[in-house]
Amino acid sequence: MDDTSQIQPPASFADLFRSRAGVLKTPIAEVVARYELCDDLACHLVEQAQTLYHSGNSSEEGVLLGFHSALAAEGSVVTAVEAGWVIQRLAELLEWKAPRLPDGAESA
């Protein structure tokens, strides 16, 4: 995406910032910064998700949906669509099935 950055957000993340015509609507530096934040957040949540799951409080899906609910709430550091991407990434890192998120929350 950007020859000056070593960090290349995956298409699944960059698509969150594209118009229907496929044009990037946000400066690339901001997309990279948002990607770093979201990917770091997903990585950070791995241990917490495993702890919640193994404590017997919920199913894999329940853990992921609980995190999504918190991340998509007003005042969160991430937007609703970014929250959806974080949960998809978290599921990938945990090797869990990604949950069906509420309408409007699916990542691109």
Biopython code that builds the backbone (N, CA, C, O; Angstrom):
import numpy as np
from Bio.PDB.StructureBuilder import StructureBuilder

atoms = [
    (1, "MET", "N", (0.813, -1.199, 0.000)),
    (1, "MET", "CA", (0.000, 0.000, 0.000)),
    (1, "MET", "C", (0.857, 1.264, 0.000)),
    (1, "MET", "O", (0.551, 2.234, -0.693)),
    (2, "ASP", "N", (1.926, 1.241, 0.780)),
    (2, "ASP", "CA", (2.738, 2.441, 0.914)),
    (2, "ASP", "C", (4.201, 2.034, 0.885)),
    (2, "ASP", "O", (4.648, 1.251, 1.723)),
    (3, "ASP", "N", (4.938, 2.555, -0.066)),
    (3, "ASP", "CA", (6.334, 2.180, -0.222)),
    (3, "ASP", "C", (7.217, 2.666, 0.922)),
    (3, "ASP", "O", (8.310, 2.132, 1.107)),
    (4, "THR", "N", (6.786, 3.656, 1.694)),
    (4, "THR", "CA", (7.622, 4.205, 2.755)),
    (4, "THR", "C", (7.422, 3.499, 4.088)),
    (4, "THR", "O", (8.210, 3.709, 5.010)),
    (5, "SER", "N", (6.412, 2.683, 4.216)),
    (5, "SER", "CA", (6.131, 1.976, 5.456)),
    (5, "SER", "C", (6.415, 0.499, 5.284)),
    (5, "SER", "O", (6.075, -0.096, 4.262)),
    (6, "GLN", "N", (7.047, -0.094, 6.303)),
    (6, "GLN", "CA", (7.283, -1.528, 6.269)),
    (6, "GLN", "C", (6.030, -2.292, 6.673)),
    (6, "GLN", "O", (5.929, -3.494, 6.428)),
    (7, "ILE", "N", (5.087, -1.609, 7.283)),
    (7, "ILE", "CA", (3.846, -2.238, 7.708)),
    (7, "ILE", "C", (2.832, -2.125, 6.581)),
    (7, "ILE", "O", (2.541, -1.035, 6.089)),
    (8, "GLN", "N", (2.308, -3.261, 6.189)),
    (8, "GLN", "CA", (1.323, -3.308, 5.113)),
    (8, "GLN", "C", (0.035, -3.912, 5.671)),
    (8, "GLN", "O", (-0.040, -5.127, 5.850)),
    (9, "PRO", "N", (-0.971, -3.099, 5.946)),
    (9, "PRO", "CA", (-2.231, -3.649, 6.442)),
    (9, "PRO", "C", (-2.811, -4.647, 5.440)),
    (9, "PRO", "O", (-2.738, -4.425, 4.231)),
    (10, "PRO", "N", (-3.381, -5.735, 5.931)),
    (10, "PRO", "CA", (-4.001, -6.681, 5.000)),
    (10, "PRO", "C", (-5.199, -6.041, 4.315)),
    (10, "PRO", "O", (-5.776, -5.073, 4.809)),
    (11, "ALA", "N", (-5.555, -6.598, 3.182)),
    (11, "ALA", "CA", (-6.689, -6.061, 2.414)),
    (11, "ALA", "C", (-7.962, -6.027, 3.249)),
    (11, "ALA", "O", (-8.766, -5.104, 3.115)),
    (12, "SER", "N", (-8.153, -7.030, 4.113)),
    (12, "SER", "CA", (-9.366, -7.071, 4.937)),
    (12, "SER", "C", (-9.480, -5.847, 5.834)),
    (12, "SER", "O", (-10.585, -5.403, 6.145)),
    (13, "PHE", "N", (-8.345, -5.302, 6.249)),
    (13, "PHE", "CA", (-8.379, -4.097, 7.081)),
    (13, "PHE", "C", (-8.459, -2.851, 6.208)),
    (13, "PHE", "O", (-9.275, -1.968, 6.472)),
    (14, "ALA", "N", (-7.635, -2.764, 5.182)),
    (14, "ALA", "CA", (-7.629, -1.584, 4.307)),
    (14, "ALA", "C", (-8.996, -1.356, 3.681)),
    (14, "ALA", "O", (-9.387, -0.214, 3.441)),
    (15, "ASP", "N", (-9.730, -2.443, 3.414)),
    (15, "ASP", "CA", (-11.059, -2.315, 2.807)),
    (15, "ASP", "C", (-12.038, -1.550, 3.694)),
    (15, "ASP", "O", (-13.029, -1.010, 3.202)),
    (16, "LEU", "N", (-11.768, -1.499, 4.990)),
    (16, "LEU", "CA", (-12.627, -0.731, 5.900)),
    (16, "LEU", "C", (-12.580, 0.762, 5.576)),
    (16, "LEU", "O", (-13.479, 1.517, 5.945)),
    (17, "PHE", "N", (-11.530, 1.171, 4.886)),
    (17, "PHE", "CA", (-11.297, 2.582, 4.602)),
    (17, "PHE", "C", (-11.447, 2.915, 3.117)),
    (17, "PHE", "O", (-11.020, 3.981, 2.675)),
    (18, "ARG", "N", (-12.043, 2.023, 2.357)),
    (18, "ARG", "CA", (-12.225, 2.241, 0.925)),
    (18, "ARG", "C", (-13.676, 2.596, 0.605)),
    (18, "ARG", "O", (-14.610, 2.176, 1.288)),
    (19, "SER", "N", (-13.825, 3.381, -0.451)),
    (19, "SER", "CA", (-15.169, 3.685, -0.957)),
    (19, "SER", "C", (-15.671, 2.467, -1.717)),
    (19, "SER", "O", (-14.922, 1.513, -1.932)),
    (20, "ARG", "N", (-16.924, 2.496, -2.119)),
    (20, "ARG", "CA", (-17.473, 1.389, -2.917)),
    (20, "ARG", "C", (-16.719, 1.209, -4.217)),
    (20, "ARG", "O", (-16.664, 0.110, -4.768)),
    (21, "ALA", "N", (-16.143, 2.283, -4.700)),
    (21, "ALA", "CA", (-15.371, 2.227, -5.943)),
    (21, "ALA", "C", (-13.952, 1.692, -5.711)),
    (21, "ALA", "O", (-13.188, 1.529, -6.663)),
    (22, "GLY", "N", (-13.602, 1.422, -4.458)),
    (22, "GLY", "CA", (-12.290, 0.875, -4.143)),
    (22, "GLY", "C", (-11.216, 1.903, -3.873)),
    (22, "GLY", "O", (-10.041, 1.558, -3.750)),
    (23, "VAL", "N", (-11.607, 3.169, -3.778)),
    (23, "VAL", "CA", (-10.649, 4.247, -3.542)),
    (23, "VAL", "C", (-10.456, 4.427, -2.042)),
    (23, "VAL", "O", (-11.430, 4.486, -1.292)),
    (24, "LEU", "N", (-9.225, 4.514, -1.609)),
    (24, "LEU", "CA", (-8.918, 4.736, -0.204)),
    (24, "LEU", "C", (-9.422, 6.111, 0.208)),
    (24, "LEU", "O", (-9.047, 7.114, -0.399)),
    (25, "LYS", "N", (-10.275, 6.169, 1.240)),
    (25, "LYS", "CA", (-10.893, 7.422, 1.687)),
    (25, "LYS", "C", (-10.100, 8.101, 2.793)),
    (25, "LYS", "O", (-10.400, 9.236, 3.164)),
    (26, "THR", "N", (-9.102, 7.426, 3.315)),
    (26, "THR", "CA", (-8.338, 7.893, 4.468)),
    (26, "THR", "C", (-6.862, 7.890, 4.096)),
    (26, "THR", "O", (-6.417, 6.993, 3.380)),
    (27, "PRO", "N", (-6.094, 8.864, 4.561)),
    (27, "PRO", "CA", (-4.655, 8.861, 4.259)),
    (27, "PRO", "C", (-3.998, 7.553, 4.714)),
    (27, "PRO", "O", (-4.319, 7.022, 5.777)),
    (28, "ILE", "N", (-3.087, 7.051, 3.905)),
    (28, "ILE", "CA", (-2.459, 5.762, 4.177)),
    (28, "ILE", "C", (-1.776, 5.731, 5.543)),
    (28, "ILE", "O", (-1.809, 4.702, 6.218)),
    (29, "ALA", "N", (-1.170, 6.815, 5.956)),
    (29, "ALA", "CA", (-0.507, 6.848, 7.265)),
    (29, "ALA", "C", (-1.513, 6.591, 8.390)),
    (29, "ALA", "O", (-1.194, 5.923, 9.373)),
    (30, "GLU", "N", (-2.716, 7.118, 8.242)),
    (30, "GLU", "CA", (-3.748, 6.893, 9.249)),
    (30, "GLU", "C", (-4.244, 5.450, 9.214)),
    (30, "GLU", "O", (-4.491, 4.856, 10.264)),
    (31, "VAL", "N", (-4.390, 4.886, 8.028)),
    (31, "VAL", "CA", (-4.812, 3.489, 7.899)),
    (31, "VAL", "C", (-3.781, 2.580, 8.578)),
    (31, "VAL", "O", (-4.150, 1.660, 9.308)),
    (32, "VAL", "N", (-2.507, 2.836, 8.340)),
    (32, "VAL", "CA", (-1.440, 2.036, 8.953)),
    (32, "VAL", "C", (-1.480, 2.174, 10.471)),
    (32, "VAL", "O", (-1.346, 1.181, 11.185)),
    (33, "ALA", "N", (-1.661, 3.382, 10.966)),
    (33, "ALA", "CA", (-1.728, 3.601, 12.413)),
    (33, "ALA", "C", (-2.929, 2.883, 13.025)),
    (33, "ALA", "O", (-2.815, 2.279, 14.091)),
    (34, "ARG", "N", (-4.072, 2.948, 12.355)),
    (34, "ARG", "CA", (-5.277, 2.267, 12.854)),
    (34, "ARG", "C", (-5.076, 0.750, 12.825)),
    (34, "ARG", "O", (-5.503, 0.045, 13.739)),
    (35, "TYR", "N", (-4.426, 0.258, 11.773)),
    (35, "TYR", "CA", (-4.143, -1.173, 11.684)),
    (35, "TYR", "C", (-3.253, -1.618, 12.842)),
    (35, "TYR", "O", (-3.525, -2.634, 13.481)),
    (36, "GLU", "N", (-2.205, -0.868, 13.111)),
    (36, "GLU", "CA", (-1.308, -1.221, 14.210)),
    (36, "GLU", "C", (-2.077, -1.290, 15.529)),
    (36, "GLU", "O", (-1.895, -2.223, 16.311)),
    (37, "LEU", "N", (-2.928, -0.308, 15.769)),
    (37, "LEU", "CA", (-3.734, -0.284, 16.983)),
    (37, "LEU", "C", (-4.637, -1.515, 17.054)),
    (37, "LEU", "O", (-4.669, -2.203, 18.074)),
    (38, "CYS", "N", (-5.363, -1.791, 15.986)),
    (38, "CYS", "CA", (-6.325, -2.896, 15.983)),
    (38, "CYS", "C", (-5.643, -4.251, 16.085)),
    (38, "CYS", "O", (-6.118, -5.127, 16.808)),
    (39, "ASP", "N", (-4.542, -4.437, 15.375)),
    (39, "ASP", "CA", (-3.842, -5.715, 15.435)),
    (39, "ASP", "C", (-3.224, -5.913, 16.822)),
    (39, "ASP", "O", (-3.282, -7.013, 17.372)),
    (40, "ASP", "N", (-2.641, -4.872, 17.383)),
    (40, "ASP", "CA", (-2.087, -4.955, 18.742)),
    (40, "ASP", "C", (-3.179, -5.288, 19.747)),
    (40, "ASP", "O", (-2.962, -6.081, 20.663)),
    (41, "LEU", "N", (-4.349, -4.686, 19.580)),
    (41, "LEU", "CA", (-5.468, -4.943, 20.475)),
    (41, "LEU", "C", (-5.892, -6.408, 20.384)),
    (41, "LEU", "O", (-6.110, -7.049, 21.412)),
    (42, "ALA", "N", (-6.011, -6.939, 19.183)),
    (42, "ALA", "CA", (-6.384, -8.342, 19.008)),
    (42, "ALA", "C", (-5.357, -9.260, 19.674)),
    (42, "ALA", "O", (-5.727, -10.215, 20.358)),
    (43, "CYS", "N", (-4.082, -8.974, 19.477)),
    (43, "CYS", "CA", (-3.023, -9.790, 20.087)),
    (43, "CYS", "C", (-3.079, -9.711, 21.607)),
    (43, "CYS", "O", (-2.878, -10.712, 22.295)),
    (44, "HIS", "N", (-3.348, -8.539, 22.119)),
    (44, "HIS", "CA", (-3.432, -8.329, 23.568)),
    (44, "HIS", "C", (-4.594, -9.103, 24.182)),
    (44, "HIS", "O", (-4.507, -9.547, 25.327)),
    (45, "LEU", "N", (-5.672, -9.266, 23.436)),
    (45, "LEU", "CA", (-6.867, -9.917, 23.965)),
    (45, "LEU", "C", (-6.804, -11.446, 23.948)),
    (45, "LEU", "O", (-7.668, -12.101, 24.531)),
    (46, "VAL", "N", (-5.807, -12.015, 23.297)),
    (46, "VAL", "CA", (-5.708, -13.470, 23.188)),
    (46, "VAL", "C", (-5.695, -14.130, 24.568)),
    (46, "VAL", "O", (-6.506, -15.015, 24.843)),
    (47, "GLU", "N", (-4.791, -13.706, 25.417)),
    (47, "GLU", "CA", (-4.665, -14.329, 26.739)),
    (47, "GLU", "C", (-5.928, -14.138, 27.569)),
    (47, "GLU", "O", (-6.364, -15.058, 28.261)),
    (48, "GLN", "N", (-6.516, -12.949, 27.502)),
    (48, "GLN", "CA", (-7.746, -12.698, 28.254)),
    (48, "GLN", "C", (-8.882, -13.588, 27.755)),
    (48, "GLN", "O", (-9.660, -14.104, 28.557)),
    (49, "ALA", "N", (-8.984, -13.772, 26.441)),
    (49, "ALA", "CA", (-10.034, -14.616, 25.868)),
    (49, "ALA", "C", (-9.852, -16.070, 26.313)),
    (49, "ALA", "O", (-10.819, -16.741, 26.674)),
    (50, "GLN", "N", (-8.611, -16.546, 26.284)),
    (50, "GLN", "CA", (-8.346, -17.914, 26.709)),
    (50, "GLN", "C", (-8.686, -18.104, 28.185)),
    (50, "GLN", "O", (-9.252, -19.127, 28.571)),
    (51, "THR", "N", (-8.343, -17.126, 28.998)),
    (51, "THR", "CA", (-8.639, -17.202, 30.425)),
    (51, "THR", "C", (-10.143, -17.258, 30.662)),
    (51, "THR", "O", (-10.618, -18.077, 31.448)),
    (52, "LEU", "N", (-10.888, -16.396, 29.990)),
    (52, "LEU", "CA", (-12.347, -16.409, 30.140)),
    (52, "LEU", "C", (-12.940, -17.737, 29.697)),
    (52, "LEU", "O", (-13.805, -18.298, 30.369)),
    (53, "TYR", "N", (-12.474, -18.229, 28.573)),
    (53, "TYR", "CA", (-13.016, -19.479, 28.043)),
    (53, "TYR", "C", (-12.709, -20.646, 28.978)),
    (53, "TYR", "O", (-13.589, -21.454, 29.275)),
    (54, "HIS", "N", (-11.471, -20.734, 29.438)),
    (54, "HIS", "CA", (-11.064, -21.873, 30.258)),
    (54, "HIS", "C", (-11.566, -21.790, 31.698)),
    (54, "HIS", "O", (-11.488, -22.769, 32.440)),
    (55, "SER", "N", (-12.070, -20.645, 32.088)),
    (55, "SER", "CA", (-12.651, -20.541, 33.432)),
    (55, "SER", "C", (-14.082, -21.069, 33.438)),
    (55, "SER", "O", (-14.731, -21.106, 34.483)),
    (56, "GLY", "N", (-14.570, -21.477, 32.269)),
    (56, "GLY", "CA", (-15.880, -22.094, 32.167)),
    (56, "GLY", "C", (-17.038, -21.120, 32.147)),
    (56, "GLY", "O", (-18.189, -21.527, 32.308)),
    (57, "ASN", "N", (-16.760, -19.846, 31.953)),
    (57, "ASN", "CA", (-17.817, -18.844, 31.985)),
    (57, "ASN", "C", (-18.613, -18.743, 30.698)),
    (57, "ASN", "O", (-19.719, -18.203, 30.703)),
    (58, "SER", "N", (-18.073, -19.251, 29.590)),
    (58, "SER", "CA", (-18.747, -19.005, 28.337)),
    (58, "SER", "C", (-18.239, -19.934, 27.251)),
    (58, "SER", "O", (-17.297, -20.699, 27.459)),
    (59, "SER", "N", (-18.868, -19.860, 26.104)),
    (59, "SER", "CA", (-18.404, -20.557, 24.907)),
    (59, "SER", "C", (-17.397, -19.665, 24.186)),
    (59, "SER", "O", (-17.253, -18.489, 24.522)),
    (60, "GLU", "N", (-16.708, -20.216, 23.206)),
    (60, "GLU", "CA", (-15.802, -19.405, 22.388)),
    (60, "GLU", "C", (-16.565, -18.235, 21.784)),
    (60, "GLU", "O", (-16.118, -17.089, 21.833)),
    (61, "GLU", "N", (-17.732, -18.548, 21.209)),
    (61, "GLU", "CA", (-18.544, -17.505, 20.588)),
    (61, "GLU", "C", (-18.960, -16.456, 21.621)),
    (61, "GLU", "O", (-18.932, -15.258, 21.339)),
    (62, "GLY", "N", (-19.342, -16.902, 22.802)),
    (62, "GLY", "CA", (-19.754, -15.973, 23.853)),
    (62, "GLY", "C", (-18.632, -15.037, 24.263)),
    (62, "GLY", "O", (-18.857, -13.847, 24.487)),
    (63, "VAL", "N", (-17.423, -15.573, 24.363)),
    (63, "VAL", "CA", (-16.261, -14.745, 24.710)),
    (63, "VAL", "C", (-16.039, -13.694, 23.634)),
    (63, "VAL", "O", (-15.877, -12.512, 23.937)),
    (64, "LEU", "N", (-16.033, -14.123, 22.380)),
    (64, "LEU", "CA", (-15.785, -13.190, 21.279)),
    (64, "LEU", "C", (-16.884, -12.134, 21.174)),
    (64, "LEU", "O", (-16.596, -10.957, 20.959)),
    (65, "LEU", "N", (-18.128, -12.547, 21.324)),
    (65, "LEU", "CA", (-19.229, -11.576, 21.253)),
    (65, "LEU", "C", (-19.199, -10.609, 22.427)),
    (65, "LEU", "O", (-19.564, -9.443, 22.274)),
    (66, "GLY", "N", (-18.777, -11.067, 23.577)),
    (66, "GLY", "CA", (-18.634, -10.171, 24.725)),
    (66, "GLY", "C", (-17.573, -9.109, 24.472)),
    (66, "GLY", "O", (-17.780, -7.929, 24.758)),
    (67, "PHE", "N", (-16.438, -9.536, 23.935)),
    (67, "PHE", "CA", (-15.400, -8.569, 23.588)),
    (67, "PHE", "C", (-15.906, -7.600, 22.527)),
    (67, "PHE", "O", (-15.648, -6.399, 22.603)),
    (68, "HIS", "N", (-16.628, -8.125, 21.535)),
    (68, "HIS", "CA", (-17.139, -7.252, 20.481)),
    (68, "HIS", "C", (-18.077, -6.201, 21.055)),
    (68, "HIS", "O", (-18.004, -5.028, 20.688)),
    (69, "SER", "N", (-18.943, -6.616, 21.941)),
    (69, "SER", "CA", (-19.887, -5.685, 22.557)),
    (69, "SER", "C", (-19.148, -4.547, 23.258)),
    (69, "SER", "O", (-19.535, -3.383, 23.151)),
    (70, "ALA", "N", (-18.098, -4.891, 23.965)),
    (70, "ALA", "CA", (-17.313, -3.871, 24.669)),
    (70, "ALA", "C", (-16.570, -2.964, 23.684)),
    (70, "ALA", "O", (-16.539, -1.746, 23.863)),
    (71, "LEU", "N", (-15.982, -3.545, 22.664)),
    (71, "LEU", "CA", (-15.203, -2.757, 21.707)),
    (71, "LEU", "C", (-16.073, -1.867, 20.823)),
    (71, "LEU", "O", (-15.638, -0.800, 20.391)),
    (72, "ALA", "N", (-17.290, -2.302, 20.557)),
    (72, "ALA", "CA", (-18.180, -1.539, 19.673)),
    (72, "ALA", "C", (-18.971, -0.473, 20.433)),
    (72, "ALA", "O", (-19.712, 0.297, 19.822)),
    (73, "ALA", "N", (-18.824, -0.423, 21.730)),
    (73, "ALA", "CA", (-19.580, 0.532, 22.542)),
    (73, "ALA", "C", (-19.108, 1.965, 22.291)),
    (73, "ALA", "O", (-17.965, 2.201, 21.900)),
    (74, "GLU", "N", (-20.003, 2.896, 22.523)),
    (74, "GLU", "CA", (-19.670, 4.312, 22.378)),
    (74, "GLU", "C", (-18.506, 4.655, 23.305)),
    (74, "GLU", "O", (-18.457, 4.208, 24.451)),
    (75, "GLY", "N", (-17.584, 5.444, 22.799)),
    (75, "GLY", "CA", (-16.423, 5.853, 23.578)),
    (75, "GLY", "C", (-15.238, 4.915, 23.456)),
    (75, "GLY", "O", (-14.195, 5.149, 24.066)),
    (76, "SER", "N", (-15.388, 3.856, 22.674)),
    (76, "SER", "CA", (-14.295, 2.909, 22.475)),
    (76, "SER", "C", (-13.175, 3.559, 21.667)),
    (76, "SER", "O", (-13.396, 4.519, 20.929)),
    (77, "VAL", "N", (-11.997, 3.025, 21.820)),
    (77, "VAL", "CA", (-10.838, 3.522, 21.076)),
    (77, "VAL", "C", (-10.895, 3.122, 19.606)),
    (77, "VAL", "O", (-10.171, 3.685, 18.786)),
    (78, "VAL", "N", (-11.754, 2.151, 19.261)),
    (78, "VAL", "CA", (-11.911, 1.713, 17.877)),
    (78, "VAL", "C", (-13.338, 1.980, 17.411)),
    (78, "VAL", "O", (-14.263, 2.064, 18.219)),
    (79, "THR", "N", (-13.502, 2.111, 16.106)),
    (79, "THR", "CA", (-14.838, 2.299, 15.537)),
    (79, "THR", "C", (-15.573, 0.954, 15.527)),
    (79, "THR", "O", (-14.971, -0.088, 15.785)),
    (80, "ALA", "N", (-16.851, 0.984, 15.232)),
    (80, "ALA", "CA", (-17.645, -0.248, 15.191)),
    (80, "ALA", "C", (-17.117, -1.226, 14.141)),
    (80, "ALA", "O", (-17.029, -2.423, 14.411)),
    (81, "VAL", "N", (-16.767, -0.744, 12.959)),
    (81, "VAL", "CA", (-16.256, -1.658, 11.929)),
    (81, "VAL", "C", (-14.868, -2.162, 12.290)),
    (81, "VAL", "O", (-14.528, -3.306, 11.989)),
    (82, "GLU", "N", (-14.067, -1.330, 12.926)),
    (82, "GLU", "CA", (-12.764, -1.793, 13.396)),
    (82, "GLU", "C", (-12.941, -2.853, 14.480)),
    (82, "GLU", "O", (-12.185, -3.823, 14.526)),
    (83, "ALA", "N", (-13.930, -2.678, 15.350)),
    (83, "ALA", "CA", (-14.217, -3.676, 16.391)),
    (83, "ALA", "C", (-14.533, -5.017, 15.746)),
    (83, "ALA", "O", (-14.081, -6.058, 16.224)),
    (84, "GLY", "N", (-15.303, -4.999, 14.668)),
    (84, "GLY", "CA", (-15.605, -6.233, 13.951)),
    (84, "GLY", "C", (-14.343, -6.886, 13.415)),
    (84, "GLY", "O", (-14.195, -8.106, 13.489)),
    (85, "TRP", "N", (-13.434, -6.087, 12.876)),
    (85, "TRP", "CA", (-12.184, -6.624, 12.350)),
    (85, "TRP", "C", (-11.337, -7.195, 13.486)),
    (85, "TRP", "O", (-10.748, -8.266, 13.335)),
    (86, "VAL", "N", (-11.270, -6.503, 14.609)),
    (86, "VAL", "CA", (-10.492, -6.976, 15.759)),
    (86, "VAL", "C", (-10.998, -8.353, 16.195)),
    (86, "VAL", "O", (-10.198, -9.242, 16.486)),
    (87, "ILE", "N", (-12.303, -8.530, 16.241)),
    (87, "ILE", "CA", (-12.866, -9.809, 16.669)),
    (87, "ILE", "C", (-12.565, -10.906, 15.647)),
    (87, "ILE", "O", (-12.269, -12.039, 16.024)),
    (88, "GLN", "N", (-12.639, -10.580, 14.369)),
    (88, "GLN", "CA", (-12.276, -11.554, 13.338)),
    (88, "GLN", "C", (-10.805, -11.962, 13.486)),
    (88, "GLN", "O", (-10.464, -13.140, 13.375)),
    (89, "ARG", "N", (-9.955, -10.990, 13.733)),
    (89, "ARG", "CA", (-8.518, -11.255, 13.910)),
    (89, "ARG", "C", (-8.272, -12.053, 15.186)),
    (89, "ARG", "O", (-7.457, -12.976, 15.192)),
    (90, "LEU", "N", (-8.966, -11.708, 16.259)),
    (90, "LEU", "CA", (-8.826, -12.433, 17.514)),
    (90, "LEU", "C", (-9.221, -13.898, 17.331)),
    (90, "LEU", "O", (-8.528, -14.795, 17.811)),
    (91, "ALA", "N", (-10.321, -14.134, 16.647)),
    (91, "ALA", "CA", (-10.751, -15.508, 16.375)),
    (91, "ALA", "C", (-9.674, -16.260, 15.585)),
    (91, "ALA", "O", (-9.388, -17.426, 15.858)),
    (92, "GLU", "N", (-9.095, -15.582, 14.619)),
    (92, "GLU", "CA", (-8.027, -16.186, 13.817)),
    (92, "GLU", "C", (-6.831, -16.552, 14.693)),
    (92, "GLU", "O", (-6.295, -17.655, 14.581)),
    (93, "LEU", "N", (-6.414, -15.637, 15.559)),
    (93, "LEU", "CA", (-5.270, -15.882, 16.439)),
    (93, "LEU", "C", (-5.530, -17.036, 17.403)),
    (93, "LEU", "O", (-4.625, -17.808, 17.718)),
    (94, "LEU", "N", (-6.769, -17.147, 17.866)),
    (94, "LEU", "CA", (-7.138, -18.205, 18.803)),
    (94, "LEU", "C", (-7.450, -19.534, 18.106)),
    (94, "LEU", "O", (-7.571, -20.575, 18.752)),
    (95, "GLU", "N", (-7.577, -19.477, 16.776)),
    (95, "GLU", "CA", (-7.997, -20.624, 15.979)),
    (95, "GLU", "C", (-9.395, -21.079, 16.396)),
    (95, "GLU", "O", (-9.680, -22.272, 16.505)),
    (96, "TRP", "N", (-10.262, -20.076, 16.627)),
    (96, "TRP", "CA", (-11.666, -20.296, 16.950)),
    (96, "TRP", "C", (-12.489, -19.889, 15.732)),
    (96, "TRP", "O", (-12.034, -19.119, 14.885)),
    (97, "LYS", "N", (-13.686, -20.411, 15.661)),
    (97, "LYS", "CA", (-14.607, -20.014, 14.599)),
    (97, "LYS", "C", (-15.046, -18.571, 14.868)),
    (97, "LYS", "O", (-15.465, -18.235, 15.976)),
    (98, "ALA", "N", (-14.946, -17.737, 13.851)),
    (98, "ALA", "CA", (-15.375, -16.333, 13.992)),
    (98, "ALA", "C", (-16.890, -16.292, 14.156)),
    (98, "ALA", "O", (-17.609, -16.970, 13.421)),
    (99, "PRO", "N", (-17.383, -15.505, 15.110)),
    (99, "PRO", "CA", (-18.825, -15.444, 15.319)),
    (99, "PRO", "C", (-19.509, -14.578, 14.274)),
    (99, "PRO", "O", (-18.878, -13.743, 13.626)),
    (100, "ARG", "N", (-20.783, -14.787, 14.126)),
    (100, "ARG", "CA", (-21.589, -13.876, 13.302)),
    (100, "ARG", "C", (-21.839, -12.655, 14.159)),
    (100, "ARG", "O", (-22.443, -12.742, 15.228)),
    (101, "LEU", "N", (-21.372, -11.524, 13.682)),
    (101, "LEU", "CA", (-21.507, -10.274, 14.433)),
    (101, "LEU", "C", (-22.846, -9.615, 14.101)),
    (101, "LEU", "O", (-23.442, -9.899, 13.062)),
    (102, "PRO", "N", (-23.312, -8.737, 14.983)),
    (102, "PRO", "CA", (-24.566, -8.020, 14.713)),
    (102, "PRO", "C", (-24.501, -7.296, 13.376)),
    (102, "PRO", "O", (-23.424, -6.883, 12.948)),
    (103, "ASP", "N", (-25.641, -7.139, 12.712)),
    (103, "ASP", "CA", (-25.692, -6.439, 11.436)),
    (103, "ASP", "C", (-25.017, -5.086, 11.540)),
    (103, "ASP", "O", (-25.184, -4.370, 12.527)),
    (104, "GLY", "N", (-24.249, -4.740, 10.508)),
    (104, "GLY", "CA", (-23.550, -3.457, 10.481)),
    (104, "GLY", "C", (-22.190, -3.500, 11.155)),
    (104, "GLY", "O", (-21.434, -2.531, 11.091)),
    (105, "ALA", "N", (-21.873, -4.620, 11.802)),
    (105, "ALA", "CA", (-20.600, -4.714, 12.507)),
    (105, "ALA", "C", (-19.595, -5.583, 11.780)),
    (105, "ALA", "O", (-18.434, -5.664, 12.180)),
    (106, "GLU", "N", (-20.035, -6.232, 10.714)),
    (106, "GLU", "CA", (-19.129, -7.106, 9.979)),
    (106, "GLU", "C", (-18.019, -6.288, 9.351)),
    (106, "GLU", "O", (-18.252, -5.192, 8.841)),
    (107, "SER", "N", (-16.809, -6.830, 9.392)),
    (107, "SER", "CA", (-15.719, -6.164, 8.696)),
    (107, "SER", "C", (-15.849, -6.455, 7.216)),
    (107, "SER", "O", (-16.477, -7.434, 6.814)),
    (108, "ALA", "N", (-15.253, -5.598, 6.417)),
    (108, "ALA", "CA", (-15.361, -5.736, 4.958)),
    (108, "ALA", "C", (-14.667, -6.983, 4.472)),
    (108, "ALA", "O", (-14.658, -7.257, 3.272)),
]
sb = StructureBuilder()
sb.init_structure("model")
sb.init_model(0)
sb.init_chain("A")
sb.init_seg("    ")
for serial, (resi, resn, name, xyz) in enumerate(atoms, 1):
    if name == "N":
        sb.init_residue(resn, " ", resi, " ")
    sb.init_atom(name, np.array(xyz, "f"), 0.0, 1.0, " ", f" {name:<3s}", serial, name[0])
structure = sb.get_structure()
